[in-house]
Amino acid sequence: MKMSLIVTIPVLILAVYLVFLLVKKSNASGTKCMLLGLSILLFGGVIAIDGNSDLGGFEYLILFIGLIISIVGFAKDK
């Protein structure tokens, strides 16, 4: 358990940082970024609900990245 947290937390921080940089530096509008984030959220949600998929928690990372993209897109729209 402890080892998985040691690996998971830096991966989450790195993923959030990379997503934030990609969305902020792109020339896409904030609305497009929010729609991309919502699409990723739906994709991750379908994977998380599916009983036959076992990705070891990766589906929740997909959901988290989609949420971050949506929030950054919302902030970019203003």
Phi and psi restraints in degrees (value plus and minus 20) as a CYANA .aco file:
   2 LYS   PHI     -85.6   -45.6
   2 LYS   PSI     -58.5   -18.5
   3 MET   PHI     -87.9   -47.9
   3 MET   PSI     -55.7   -15.7
   4 SER   PHI     -88.1   -48.1
   4 SER   PSI     -54.6   -14.6
   5 LEU   PHI     -88.5   -48.5
   5 LEU   PSI     -55.6   -15.6
   6 ILE   PHI     -84.0   -44.0
   6 ILE   PSI     -52.5   -12.5
   7 VAL   PHI    -106.5   -66.5
   7 VAL   PSI     -58.9   -18.9
   8 THR   PHI     -90.0   -50.0
   8 THR   PSI     -64.0   -24.0
   9 ILE   PHI     -83.1   -43.1
   9 ILE   PSI     -67.8   -27.8
  10 PRO   PHI     -83.8   -43.8
  10 PRO   PSI     -53.3   -13.3
  11 VAL   PHI     -85.9   -45.9
  11 VAL   PSI     -62.0   -22.0
  12 LEU   PHI     -83.5   -43.5
  12 LEU   PSI     -63.2   -23.2
  13 ILE   PHI     -83.7   -43.7
  13 ILE   PSI     -63.2   -23.2
  14 LEU   PHI     -84.7   -44.7
  14 LEU   PSI     -61.4   -21.4
  15 ALA   PHI     -84.1   -44.1
  15 ALA   PSI     -63.7   -23.7
  16 VAL   PHI     -83.3   -43.3
  16 VAL   PSI     -63.0   -23.0
  17 TYR   PHI     -83.6   -43.6
  17 TYR   PSI     -64.4   -24.4
  18 LEU   PHI     -86.7   -46.7
  18 LEU   PSI     -61.5   -21.5
  19 VAL   PHI     -83.6   -43.6
  19 VAL   PSI     -62.9   -22.9
  20 PHE   PHI     -81.2   -41.2
  20 PHE   PSI     -63.8   -23.8
  21 LEU   PHI     -85.1   -45.1
  21 LEU   PSI     -64.0   -24.0
  22 LEU   PHI     -83.6   -43.6
  22 LEU   PSI     -61.6   -21.6
  23 VAL   PHI     -94.1   -54.1
  23 VAL   PSI     -60.6   -20.6
  24 LYS   PHI     -88.4   -48.4
  24 LYS   PSI     -56.1   -16.1
  25 LYS   PHI    -103.8   -63.8
  25 LYS   PSI     -33.4     6.6
  26 SER   PHI     -97.1   -57.1
  26 SER   PSI     136.8   176.8
  27 ASN   PHI    -111.0   -71.0
  27 ASN   PSI     -15.6    24.4
  28 ALA   PHI     -90.6   -50.6
  28 ALA   PSI     130.4   170.4
  29 SER   PHI     -91.0   -51.0
  29 SER   PSI     144.9   184.9
  30 GLY   PHI     -84.5   -44.5
  30 GLY   PSI     -53.0   -13.0
  31 THR   PHI     -85.1   -45.1
  31 THR   PSI     -61.2   -21.2
  32 LYS   PHI     -84.6   -44.6
  32 LYS   PSI     -58.7   -18.7
  33 CYS   PHI     -85.9   -45.9
  33 CYS   PSI     -59.4   -19.4
  34 MET   PHI     -85.4   -45.4
  34 MET   PSI     -61.0   -21.0
  35 LEU   PHI     -85.1   -45.1
  35 LEU   PSI     -58.3   -18.3
  36 LEU   PHI     -82.9   -42.9
  36 LEU   PSI     -63.5   -23.5
  37 GLY   PHI     -82.4   -42.4
  37 GLY   PSI     -61.1   -21.1
  38 LEU   PHI     -86.1   -46.1
  38 LEU   PSI     -57.9   -17.9
  39 SER   PHI     -83.7   -43.7
  39 SER   PSI     -61.8   -21.8
  40 ILE   PHI     -86.4   -46.4
  40 ILE   PSI     -58.0   -18.0
  41 LEU   PHI     -80.7   -40.7
  41 LEU   PSI     -65.3   -25.3
  42 LEU   PHI     -84.2   -44.2
  42 LEU   PSI     -61.9   -21.9
  43 PHE   PHI     -81.0   -41.0
  43 PHE   PSI     -67.7   -27.7
  44 GLY   PHI     -85.1   -45.1
  44 GLY   PSI     -55.0   -15.0
  45 GLY   PHI     -86.0   -46.0
  45 GLY   PSI     -60.6   -20.6
  46 VAL   PHI     -84.0   -44.0
  46 VAL   PSI     -61.3   -21.3
  47 ILE   PHI     -86.2   -46.2
  47 ILE   PSI     -60.8   -20.8
  48 ALA   PHI     -86.9   -46.9
  48 ALA   PSI     -56.0   -16.0
  49 ILE   PHI     -96.3   -56.3
  49 ILE   PSI     -50.4   -10.4
  50 ASP   PHI     -81.6   -41.6
  50 ASP   PSI     104.4   144.4
  51 GLY   PHI     -94.3   -54.3
  51 GLY   PSI     -41.8    -1.8
  52 ASN   PHI    -107.4   -67.4
  52 ASN   PSI     -33.0     7.0
  53 SER   PHI    -111.5   -71.5
  53 SER   PSI     112.0   152.0
  54 ASP   PHI    -152.9  -112.9
  54 ASP   PSI      72.3   112.3
  55 LEU   PHI    -121.6   -81.6
  55 LEU   PSI     -11.4    28.6
  56 GLY   PHI      49.3    89.3
  56 GLY   PSI      13.0    53.0
  57 GLY   PHI      74.0   114.0
  57 GLY   PSI     -24.3    15.7
  58 PHE   PHI     -85.0   -45.0
  58 PHE   PSI     -48.7    -8.7
  59 GLU   PHI     -84.9   -44.9
  59 GLU   PSI     -52.0   -12.0
  60 TYR   PHI     -94.8   -54.8
  60 TYR   PSI     -49.3    -9.3
  61 LEU   PHI     -85.9   -45.9
  61 LEU   PSI     -58.8   -18.8
  62 ILE   PHI     -82.7   -42.7
  62 ILE   PSI     -64.1   -24.1
  63 LEU   PHI     -80.7   -40.7
  63 LEU   PSI     -63.4   -23.4
  64 PHE   PHI     -84.7   -44.7
  64 PHE   PSI     -61.9   -21.9
  65 ILE   PHI     -85.3   -45.3
  65 ILE   PSI     -60.7   -20.7
  66 GLY   PHI     -81.5   -41.5
  66 GLY   PSI     -59.6   -19.6
  67 LEU   PHI     -84.2   -44.2
  67 LEU   PSI     -63.6   -23.6
  68 ILE   PHI     -84.4   -44.4
  68 ILE   PSI     -62.2   -22.2
  69 ILE   PHI     -82.7   -42.7
  69 ILE   PSI     -60.8   -20.8
  70 SER   PHI     -83.4   -43.4
  70 SER   PSI     -63.0   -23.0
  71 ILE   PHI     -86.0   -46.0
  71 ILE   PSI     -63.2   -23.2
  72 VAL   PHI     -86.8   -46.8
  72 VAL   PSI     -58.9   -18.9
  73 GLY   PHI     -83.5   -43.5
  73 GLY   PSI     -57.7   -17.7
  74 PHE   PHI     -84.4   -44.4
  74 PHE   PSI     -61.6   -21.6
  75 ALA   PHI     -88.3   -48.3
  75 ALA   PSI     -51.7   -11.7
  76 LYS   PHI     -94.7   -54.7
  76 LYS   PSI     -46.0    -6.0
  77 ASP   PHI     -90.2   -50.2
  77 ASP   PSI     -45.0    -5.0
